[in-house]
């Protein structure tokens, strides 16, 4: 018998919280894959402002961001992209 459903790759799921993020808090990144990747943060103009490697494990990881100006940012982990508001 063919089991194509179990052999299909699961899509990467990445959750970032809290959002909005308050300077000085820990940012939690939860991902469902064991792939090595990095957390990348861009300002609203698309300029790279922060980059850090993530552990190649699934589950939760925490990081503390350096101080950034209040505003909207775009984050990327692997192929997943989202918005982060910083206060």
MOPAC internal coordinates of N, CA, C and O (Angstrom, degrees):
PM7 1SCF
backbone

  N    0.0000 0     0.00 0     0.00 0    0    0    0
  C    1.4402 1     0.00 0     0.00 0    1    0    0
  C    1.5246 1   109.44 1     0.00 0    2    1    0
  O    1.2310 1   120.99 1   -31.70 1    3    2    1
  N    1.3097 1   115.71 1   148.30 1    3    2    1
  C    1.4663 1   122.38 1  -178.01 1    5    3    2
  C    1.5263 1   109.23 1   -98.02 1    6    5    3
  O    1.2310 1   120.88 1   -50.98 1    7    6    5
  N    1.3200 1   115.92 1   129.02 1    7    6    5
  C    1.4538 1   120.47 1  -179.29 1    9    7    6
  C    1.5272 1   109.51 1  -115.61 1   10    9    7
  O    1.2310 1   120.52 1  -108.57 1   11   10    9
  N    1.3266 1   116.62 1    71.43 1   11   10    9
  C    1.4660 1   120.27 1  -175.45 1   13   11   10
  C    1.5187 1   112.54 1   -72.06 1   14   13   11
  O    1.2310 1   119.39 1   153.54 1   15   14   13
  N    1.3278 1   118.76 1   -26.46 1   15   14   13
  C    1.4535 1   119.98 1  -178.71 1   17   15   14
  C    1.5208 1   111.68 1   -65.80 1   18   17   15
  O    1.2310 1   119.78 1   139.88 1   19   18   17
  N    1.3201 1   118.03 1   -40.12 1   19   18   17
  C    1.4643 1   120.20 1  -179.18 1   21   19   18
  C    1.5147 1   112.51 1   -77.08 1   22   21   19
  O    1.2310 1   119.54 1   160.04 1   23   22   21
  N    1.3130 1   118.48 1   -19.96 1   23   22   21
  C    1.4569 1   119.97 1  -178.74 1   25   23   22
  C    1.5300 1   112.25 1   -90.17 1   26   25   23
  O    1.2310 1   120.15 1   173.23 1   27   26   25
  N    1.3265 1   117.32 1    -6.77 1   27   26   25
  C    1.4592 1   119.74 1   179.08 1   29   27   26
  C    1.5242 1   109.67 1   -74.39 1   30   29   27
  O    1.2310 1   120.65 1   -40.18 1   31   30   29
  N    1.3175 1   116.37 1   139.82 1   31   30   29
  C    1.4600 1   120.67 1  -179.70 1   33   31   30
  C    1.5265 1   110.19 1   -70.01 1   34   33   31
  O    1.2310 1   121.36 1   -41.81 1   35   34   33
  N    1.3268 1   115.00 1   138.19 1   35   34   33
  C    1.4598 1   119.75 1   175.98 1   37   35   34
  C    1.5210 1   108.71 1   -79.04 1   38   37   35
  O    1.2310 1   119.98 1   -41.19 1   39   38   37
  N    1.3274 1   117.65 1   138.81 1   39   38   37
  C    1.4678 1   119.12 1   177.02 1   41   39   38
  C    1.5188 1   110.41 1   -68.39 1   42   41   39
  O    1.2310 1   121.02 1   -32.32 1   43   42   41
  N    1.3241 1   115.66 1   147.68 1   43   42   41
  C    1.4594 1   120.38 1   176.06 1   45   43   42
  C    1.5215 1   109.27 1   -66.13 1   46   45   43
  O    1.2310 1   121.12 1   -47.32 1   47   46   45
  N    1.3195 1   115.46 1   132.68 1   47   46   45
  C    1.4625 1   120.95 1   175.73 1   49   47   46
  C    1.5233 1   106.59 1  -121.46 1   50   49   47
  O    1.2310 1   120.99 1   -54.42 1   51   50   49
  N    1.3213 1   115.72 1   125.58 1   51   50   49
  C    1.4602 1   121.35 1   179.73 1   53   51   50
  C    1.5240 1   108.28 1  -129.41 1   54   53   51
  O    1.2310 1   120.77 1   -50.84 1   55   54   53
  N    1.3295 1   116.13 1   129.16 1   55   54   53
  C    1.4553 1   122.18 1   176.06 1   57   55   54
  C    1.5220 1   107.78 1  -118.82 1   58   57   55
  O    1.2310 1   120.62 1   -42.35 1   59   58   57
  N    1.3219 1   116.43 1   137.65 1   59   58   57
  C    1.4592 1   123.26 1   178.68 1   61   59   58
  C    1.5313 1   107.60 1  -122.95 1   62   61   59
  O    1.2310 1   120.35 1   -53.75 1   63   62   61
  N    1.3361 1   116.94 1   126.25 1   63   62   61
  C    1.4515 1   119.39 1   177.65 1   65   63   62
  C    1.5193 1   110.28 1  -153.70 1   66   65   63
  O    1.2310 1   118.85 1   -24.80 1   67   66   65
  N    1.3280 1   119.80 1   155.20 1   67   66   65
  C    1.4596 1   126.86 1     1.40 1   69   67   66
  C    1.5296 1   111.02 1   -76.36 1   70   69   67
  O    1.2310 1   121.29 1   -26.34 1   71   70   69
  N    1.2930 1   115.14 1   153.66 1   71   70   69
  C    1.4545 1   122.25 1   177.08 1   73   71   70
  C    1.5237 1   106.81 1  -142.15 1   74   73   71
  O    1.2310 1   119.38 1   -74.69 1   75   74   73
  N    1.3026 1   118.78 1   105.31 1   75   74   73
  C    1.4582 1   128.85 1    18.74 1   77   75   74
  C    1.5307 1   112.44 1   -75.57 1   78   77   75
  O    1.2310 1   121.97 1   -28.44 1   79   78   77
  N    1.3136 1   113.83 1   151.56 1   79   78   77
  C    1.4579 1   123.93 1   179.86 1   81   79   78
  C    1.5231 1   108.58 1   -99.02 1   82   81   79
  O    1.2310 1   120.46 1   -45.48 1   83   82   81
  N    1.3228 1   116.72 1   134.52 1   83   82   81
  C    1.4632 1   122.00 1   177.86 1   85   83   82
  C    1.5208 1   107.81 1  -105.49 1   86   85   83
  O    1.2310 1   120.61 1   -50.62 1   87   86   85
  N    1.3221 1   116.44 1   129.38 1   87   86   85
  C    1.4594 1   121.39 1  -178.52 1   89   87   86
  C    1.5236 1   110.44 1   -49.47 1   90   89   87
  O    1.2310 1   120.86 1   -45.65 1   91   90   89
  N    1.3166 1   115.96 1   134.35 1   91   90   89
  C    1.4567 1   122.03 1  -179.85 1   93   91   90
  C    1.5124 1   113.71 1    97.47 1   94   93   91
  O    1.2310 1   119.67 1   160.16 1   95   94   93
  N    1.3317 1   118.23 1   -19.84 1   95   94   93
  C    1.4635 1   121.34 1   177.27 1   97   95   94
  C    1.5235 1   110.02 1   -76.13 1   98   97   95
  O    1.2310 1   120.95 1   -11.55 1   99   98   97
  N    1.3224 1   115.78 1   168.45 1   99   98   97
  C    1.4585 1   120.97 1   171.97 1  101   99   98
  C    1.5226 1   108.18 1   -90.92 1  102  101   99
  O    1.2310 1   120.57 1   -42.88 1  103  102  101
  N    1.3053 1   116.52 1   137.12 1  103  102  101
  C    1.4560 1   122.30 1   176.37 1  105  103  102
  C    1.5191 1   107.28 1   -97.82 1  106  105  103
  O    1.2310 1   120.24 1   -53.67 1  107  106  105
  N    1.3125 1   117.14 1   126.33 1  107  106  105
  C    1.4608 1   121.76 1  -179.58 1  109  107  106
  C    1.5182 1   109.37 1   -99.92 1  110  109  107
  O    1.2310 1   121.22 1   -48.64 1  111  110  109
  N    1.3137 1   115.26 1   131.36 1  111  110  109
  C    1.4582 1   122.86 1   177.74 1  113  111  110
  C    1.5155 1   106.96 1  -118.07 1  114  113  111
  O    1.2310 1   120.59 1   -59.08 1  115  114  113
  N    1.3036 1   116.47 1   120.92 1  115  114  113
  C    1.4569 1   120.50 1   178.95 1  117  115  114
  C    1.5161 1   108.34 1  -116.67 1  118  117  115
  O    1.2310 1   120.55 1   -55.12 1  119  118  117
  N    1.3322 1   116.56 1   124.88 1  119  118  117
  C    1.4673 1   119.83 1   179.09 1  121  119  118
  C    1.5155 1   109.73 1  -132.68 1  122  121  119
  O    1.2310 1   121.03 1   -25.21 1  123  122  121
  N    1.3292 1   115.63 1   154.79 1  123  122  121
  C    1.4629 1   120.34 1  -174.51 1  125  123  122
  C    1.5305 1   113.03 1  -102.04 1  126  125  123
  O    1.2310 1   119.59 1  -170.72 1  127  126  125
  N    1.3146 1   118.39 1     9.28 1  127  126  125
  C    1.4613 1   120.14 1  -179.05 1  129  127  126
  C    1.5266 1   110.78 1  -121.65 1  130  129  127
  O    1.2310 1   121.25 1   -22.85 1  131  130  129
  N    1.3349 1   115.22 1   157.15 1  131  130  129
  C    1.4584 1   121.81 1   179.31 1  133  131  130
  C    1.5160 1   112.19 1   -95.88 1  134  133  131
  O    1.2310 1   120.02 1  -164.32 1  135  134  133
  N    1.3080 1   117.57 1    15.68 1  135  134  133
  C    1.4573 1   120.21 1  -177.81 1  137  135  134
  C    1.5230 1   111.20 1   -78.33 1  138  137  135
  O    1.2310 1   121.38 1   -34.77 1  139  138  137
  N    1.3135 1   114.97 1   145.23 1  139  138  137
  C    1.4626 1   119.85 1   174.83 1  141  139  138
  C    1.5229 1   108.08 1   -72.99 1  142  141  139
  O    1.2310 1   120.65 1   -47.36 1  143  142  141
  N    1.2857 1   116.36 1   132.64 1  143  142  141
  C    1.4581 1   120.75 1  -178.57 1  145  143  142
  C    1.5287 1   108.64 1  -154.33 1  146  145  143
  O    1.2310 1   120.80 1     7.97 1  147  146  145
  N    1.3062 1   116.07 1  -172.03 1  147  146  145
  C    1.4505 1   120.30 1   178.22 1  149  147  146
  C    1.5226 1   110.03 1  -141.65 1  150  149  147
  O    1.2310 1   121.50 1   -21.86 1  151  150  149
  N    1.3246 1   114.74 1   158.14 1  151  150  149
  C    1.4539 1   122.35 1   173.76 1  153  151  150
  C    1.5169 1   106.13 1   -96.17 1  154  153  151
  O    1.2310 1   120.64 1   -55.12 1  155  154  153
  N    1.3334 1   116.37 1   124.88 1  155  154  153
  C    1.4595 1   122.02 1  -178.46 1  157  155  154
  C    1.5229 1   107.69 1  -123.73 1  158  157  155
  O    1.2310 1   120.67 1   -43.07 1  159  158  157
  N    1.3345 1   116.33 1   136.93 1  159  158  157
  C    1.4590 1   121.12 1  -178.45 1  161  159  158
  C    1.5210 1   109.29 1  -126.18 1  162  161  159
  O    1.2310 1   121.20 1   -47.59 1  163  162  161
  N    1.3307 1   115.31 1   132.41 1  163  162  161
  C    1.4656 1   122.60 1   179.77 1  165  163  162
  C    1.5256 1   108.85 1  -119.94 1  166  165  163
  O    1.2310 1   120.78 1   -32.96 1  167  166  165
  N    1.3296 1   116.11 1   147.04 1  167  166  165
  C    1.4641 1   117.84 1   172.13 1  169  167  166
  C    1.5199 1   108.40 1   -77.70 1  170  169  167
  O    1.2310 1   120.52 1    -1.72 1  171  170  169
  N    1.3067 1   116.60 1   178.28 1  171  170  169
  C    1.4655 1   121.50 1  -173.62 1  173  171  170
  C    1.5280 1   112.58 1   -65.86 1  174  173  171
  O    1.2310 1   120.04 1   161.02 1  175  174  173
  N    1.3421 1   117.53 1   -18.98 1  175  174  173
  C    1.4684 1   120.62 1   177.69 1  177  175  174
  C    1.5208 1   112.31 1   -86.75 1  178  177  175
  O    1.2310 1   120.43 1   175.32 1  179  178  177
  N    1.3490 1   116.78 1    -4.68 1  179  178  177
  C    1.4619 1   120.65 1  -179.21 1  181  179  178
  C    1.5160 1   114.03 1    93.89 1  182  181  179
  O    1.2310 1   120.30 1  -174.57 1  183  182  181
  N    1.3241 1   117.03 1     5.43 1  183  182  181
  C    1.4633 1   121.24 1   179.75 1  185  183  182
  C    1.5327 1   109.39 1   -80.03 1  186  185  183
  O    1.2310 1   120.49 1   -49.51 1  187  186  185
  N    1.3271 1   116.67 1   130.49 1  187  186  185
  C    1.4550 1   122.20 1   177.19 1  189  187  186
  C    1.5252 1   109.10 1   -64.70 1  190  189  187
  O    1.2310 1   120.29 1   -54.91 1  191  190  189
  N    1.3479 1   117.06 1   125.09 1  191  190  189
  C    1.4659 1   120.33 1  -179.87 1  193  191  190
  C    1.5239 1   112.95 1  -118.10 1  194  193  191
  O    1.2310 1   120.03 1   163.60 1  195  194  193
  N    1.3425 1   117.55 1   -16.40 1  195  194  193
  C    1.4599 1   119.70 1  -177.98 1  197  195  194
  C    1.5232 1   109.58 1  -162.31 1  198  197  195
  O    1.2310 1   121.62 1   -35.98 1  199  198  197
  N    1.3360 1   114.50 1   144.02 1  199  198  197
  C    1.4628 1   120.40 1   177.59 1  201  199  198
  C    1.5242 1   108.19 1  -151.77 1  202  201  199
  O    1.2310 1   120.39 1   -46.01 1  203  202  201
  N    1.3334 1   116.86 1   133.99 1  203  202  201
  C    1.4574 1   121.04 1   176.62 1  205  203  202
  C    1.5256 1   109.32 1  -148.60 1  206  205  203
  O    1.2310 1   120.12 1   -38.55 1  207  206  205
  N    1.3296 1   117.37 1   141.45 1  207  206  205
  C    1.4659 1   119.45 1   178.07 1  209  207  206
  C    1.5270 1   110.84 1   -71.34 1  210  209  207
  O    1.2310 1   120.95 1   -29.19 1  211  210  209
  N    1.3244 1   115.79 1   150.81 1  211  210  209
  C    1.4572 1   122.36 1   174.59 1  213  211  210
  C    1.5250 1   108.48 1  -111.62 1  214  213  211
  O    1.2310 1   121.15 1   -26.65 1  215  214  213
  N    1.3189 1   115.40 1   153.35 1  215  214  213
  C    1.4556 1   120.51 1   177.77 1  217  215  214
  C    1.5336 1   109.74 1   -66.27 1  218  217  215
  O    1.2310 1   119.87 1   -35.57 1  219  218  217
  N    1.3338 1   117.85 1   144.43 1  219  218  217
  C    1.4731 1   120.03 1   179.70 1  221  219  218
  C    1.5281 1   111.82 1   -80.90 1  222  221  219
  O    1.2310 1   121.02 1  -123.54 1  223  222  221
  N    1.3281 1   115.64 1    56.46 1  223  222  221
  C    1.4595 1   122.03 1   179.04 1  225  223  222
  C    1.5186 1   109.43 1  -131.06 1  226  225  223
  O    1.2310 1   120.78 1   -26.30 1  227  226  225
  N    1.3185 1   116.12 1   153.70 1  227  226  225
  C    1.4576 1   118.75 1   172.48 1  229  227  226
  C    1.5195 1   107.46 1   -87.15 1  230  229  227
  O    1.2310 1   120.71 1   -20.52 1  231  230  229
  N    1.3086 1   116.24 1   159.48 1  231  230  229
  C    1.4594 1   121.36 1  -178.61 1  233  231  230
  C    1.5112 1   111.33 1   110.60 1  234  233  231
  O    1.2310 1   121.24 1    19.79 1  235  234  233
  N    1.3248 1   115.23 1  -160.21 1  235  234  233
  C    1.4630 1   121.39 1  -174.60 1  237  235  234
  C    1.5253 1   112.33 1   -94.99 1  238  237  235
  O    1.2310 1   121.80 1   -39.29 1  239  238  237
  N    1.3310 1   114.17 1   140.71 1  239  238  237
  C    1.4504 1   122.47 1   172.28 1  241  239  238
  C    1.5197 1   106.69 1  -135.10 1  242  241  239
  O    1.2310 1   120.53 1   -31.84 1  243  242  241
  N    1.3145 1   116.58 1   148.16 1  243  242  241
  C    1.4541 1   119.43 1   178.72 1  245  243  242
  C    1.5238 1   110.34 1  -120.55 1  246  245  243
  O    1.2310 1   121.56 1   -34.06 1  247  246  245
  N    1.3228 1   114.62 1   145.94 1  247  246  245
  C    1.4608 1   121.65 1   175.11 1  249  247  246
  C    1.5195 1   107.87 1  -137.96 1  250  249  247
  O    1.2310 1   120.88 1   -23.80 1  251  250  249
  N    1.3134 1   115.93 1   156.20 1  251  250  249
  C    1.4588 1   120.21 1   173.68 1  253  251  250
  C    1.5244 1   107.26 1  -113.55 1  254  253  251
  O    1.2310 1   121.03 1   -60.21 1  255  254  253
  N    1.2997 1   115.64 1   119.79 1  255  254  253
  C    1.4567 1   120.73 1  -178.85 1  257  255  254
  C    1.5233 1   110.57 1   -76.94 1  258  257  255
  O    1.2310 1   120.20 1   -31.75 1  259  258  257
  N    1.3326 1   117.23 1   148.25 1  259  258  257
  C    1.4616 1   118.97 1   170.68 1  261  259  258
  C    1.5353 1   108.94 1   -66.99 1  262  261  259
  O    1.2310 1   120.52 1    -7.15 1  263  262  261
  N    1.3118 1   116.61 1   172.85 1  263  262  261
  C    1.4638 1   120.18 1  -179.23 1  265  263  262
  C    1.5306 1   110.64 1   -70.43 1  266  265  263
  O    1.2310 1   121.03 1   -50.45 1  267  266  265
  N    1.3209 1   115.63 1   129.55 1  267  266  265
  C    1.4650 1   122.65 1   175.48 1  269  267  266
  C    1.5187 1   108.50 1  -125.11 1  270  269  267
  O    1.2310 1   120.77 1   -23.79 1  271  270  269
  N    1.3129 1   116.14 1   156.21 1  271  270  269
  C    1.4581 1   121.01 1   175.08 1  273  271  270
  C    1.5263 1   109.53 1   -62.95 1  274  273  271
  O    1.2310 1   120.83 1   -31.27 1  275  274  273
  N    1.3123 1   116.01 1   148.73 1  275  274  273
  C    1.4590 1   121.32 1   175.72 1  277  275  274
  C    1.5180 1   108.25 1   -59.45 1  278  277  275
  O    1.2310 1   120.51 1   -44.20 1  279  278  277
  N    1.3164 1   116.64 1   135.80 1  279  278  277
  C    1.4595 1   119.43 1   178.27 1  281  279  278
  C    1.5132 1   112.79 1   159.72 1  282  281  279
  O    1.2310 1   121.31 1    10.86 1  283  282  281
  N    1.3152 1   115.10 1  -169.14 1  283  282  281
  C    1.4562 1   123.07 1  -179.70 1  285  283  282
  C    1.5197 1   109.51 1  -101.88 1  286  285  283
  O    1.2310 1   121.17 1   -41.68 1  287  286  285
  N    1.3259 1   115.36 1   138.32 1  287  286  285
  C    1.4539 1   122.72 1  -178.45 1  289  287  286
  C    1.5276 1   108.81 1  -132.77 1  290  289  287
  O    1.2310 1   121.04 1   -17.13 1  291  290  289
  N    1.3088 1   115.62 1   162.87 1  291  290  289
  C    1.4641 1   121.90 1   176.84 1  293  291  290
  C    1.5247 1   107.06 1  -117.62 1  294  293  291
  O    1.2310 1   120.59 1   -50.83 1  295  294  293
  N    1.3341 1   116.47 1   129.17 1  295  294  293
  C    1.4522 1   120.76 1   177.72 1  297  295  294
  C    1.5226 1   110.46 1  -110.41 1  298  297  295
  O    1.2310 1   121.52 1   -22.19 1  299  298  297
  N    1.3295 1   114.69 1   157.81 1  299  298  297
  C    1.4644 1   120.70 1   177.67 1  301  299  298
  C    1.5206 1   108.62 1  -142.98 1  302  301  299
  O    1.2310 1   120.71 1   -48.34 1  303  302  301
  N    1.3251 1   116.25 1   131.66 1  303  302  301
  C    1.4559 1   123.65 1   172.63 1  305  303  302
  C    1.5204 1   105.83 1  -131.93 1  306  305  303
  O    1.2310 1   120.40 1   -67.64 1  307  306  305
  N    1.3309 1   116.83 1   112.36 1  307  306  305
  C    1.4545 1   119.71 1  -174.67 1  309  307  306
  C    1.5141 1   109.55 1    61.27 1  310  309  307
  O    1.2310 1   120.57 1    52.82 1  311  310  309
  N    1.3246 1   116.52 1  -127.18 1  311  310  309
  C    1.4648 1   120.99 1  -179.93 1  313  311  310
  C    1.5339 1   111.63 1   -93.97 1  314  313  311
  O    1.2310 1   120.01 1  -179.92 1  315  314  313
  N    1.3301 1   117.58 1     0.08 1  315  314  313
  C    1.4660 1   121.45 1  -176.95 1  317  315  314
  C    1.5266 1   109.77 1   -93.04 1  318  317  315
  O    1.2310 1   120.92 1   -46.50 1  319  318  317
  N    1.3322 1   115.85 1   133.50 1  319  318  317
  C    1.4581 1   122.36 1  -178.43 1  321  319  318
  C    1.5212 1   108.80 1  -126.93 1  322  321  319
  O    1.2310 1   120.63 1   -36.96 1  323  322  321
  N    1.3267 1   116.39 1   143.04 1  323  322  321
  C    1.4552 1   120.63 1   178.52 1  325  323  322
  C    1.5180 1   110.84 1  -153.43 1  326  325  323
  O    1.2310 1   121.13 1    -0.46 1  327  326  325
  N    1.3117 1   115.44 1   179.54 1  327  326  325
  C    1.4700 1   122.08 1   179.89 1  329  327  326
  C    1.5198 1   109.38 1  -109.08 1  330  329  327
  O    1.2310 1   120.84 1   -34.52 1  331  330  329
  N    1.3246 1   115.99 1   145.48 1  331  330  329
  C    1.4608 1   122.07 1   177.28 1  333  331  330
  C    1.5199 1   107.77 1  -133.02 1  334  333  331
  O    1.2310 1   121.14 1   -51.16 1  335  334  333
  N    1.3051 1   115.43 1   128.84 1  335  334  333
  C    1.4526 1   120.64 1   177.55 1  337  335  334
  C    1.5264 1   107.34 1  -101.94 1  338  337  335
  O    1.2310 1   120.36 1   -50.15 1  339  338  337
  N    1.3311 1   116.92 1   129.85 1  339  338  337
  C    1.4660 1   122.08 1  -178.55 1  341  339  338
  C    1.5182 1   109.51 1  -113.74 1  342  341  339
  O    1.2310 1   121.42 1   -49.24 1  343  342  341
  N    1.3399 1   114.89 1   130.76 1  343  342  341
  C    1.4705 1   122.40 1   176.18 1  345  343  342
  C    1.5077 1   109.19 1  -113.83 1  346  345  343
  O    1.2310 1   120.10 1   180.00 1  347  346  345

